[in-house]
Amino acid sequence: MALLFTGMEFGISVDGLVYTPVGCVTGYSLDGAARSEIDTTCSTSTSKEFVFGLRDNGTLSLDIAYDPEGTGNALVKDSYASDVPYYFEVEYANSAGTSGTVKTFVGYVVAIGENGTVDDKISGTIEIKVTGDITQIAPTV
């Protein structure tokens, strides 16, 4: 089975209870998730030795159709201007017509941008640094 991008929804929230959709998402990627390696090699070791450190859940990048009047985009701008993390939610499409898998996390908007060219729409980008764990909720049936 494969998940389709069509139907995926992205939301932002101040309190983690009520999520506001962020406009028209046209693409996304979650990059940079990694664990640090802590070198525990001793002078008596015959090979390098390591233990794993904490997980870094990376940065979520979104491509959007820019909408300066959209409520979700206004919250994204508020989050960018704030030193307080906001809540984010991604709901994947489900071909059965019920809610799909949902991922929630807390993060900081670290970058926003917009670009446009003649005879095209204005596009935007949003980058969100994930802080803490990403929670995955199974689809409802």
Rosetta blueprint (number, residue, H / E / L):
1 M L
2 A L
3 L L
4 L L
5 F L
6 T L
7 G L
8 M L
9 E E
10 F E
11 G E
12 I E
13 S E
14 V L
15 D L
16 G L
17 L L
18 V L
19 Y L
20 T E
21 P E
22 V L
23 G L
24 C E
25 V E
26 T E
27 G E
28 Y E
29 S E
30 L E
31 D E
32 G L
33 A L
34 A E
35 R E
36 S E
37 E E
38 I E
39 D E
40 T L
41 T L
42 C L
43 S L
44 T L
45 S L
46 T L
47 S L
48 K L
49 E L
50 F E
51 V E
52 F E
53 G E
54 L E
55 R E
56 D E
57 N L
58 G L
59 T E
60 L E
61 S E
62 L E
63 D E
64 I E
65 A E
66 Y L
67 D L
68 P L
69 E L
70 G L
71 T H
72 G H
73 N H
74 A H
75 L H
76 V H
77 K H
78 D H
79 S H
80 Y H
81 A H
82 S L
83 D L
84 V L
85 P L
86 Y E
87 Y E
88 F E
89 E E
90 V E
91 E E
92 Y L
93 A L
94 N L
95 S L
96 A L
97 G L
98 T L
99 S L
100 G L
101 T L
102 V E
103 K E
104 T E
105 F E
106 V E
107 G E
108 Y E
109 V E
110 V E
111 A E
112 I E
113 G E
114 E E
115 N E
116 G L
117 T L
118 V L
119 D L
120 D L
121 K L
122 I L
123 S E
124 G E
125 T E
126 I E
127 E E
128 I E
129 K E
130 V E
131 T E
132 G E
133 D E
134 I E
135 T E
136 Q E
137 I E
138 A L
139 P L
140 T L
141 V L
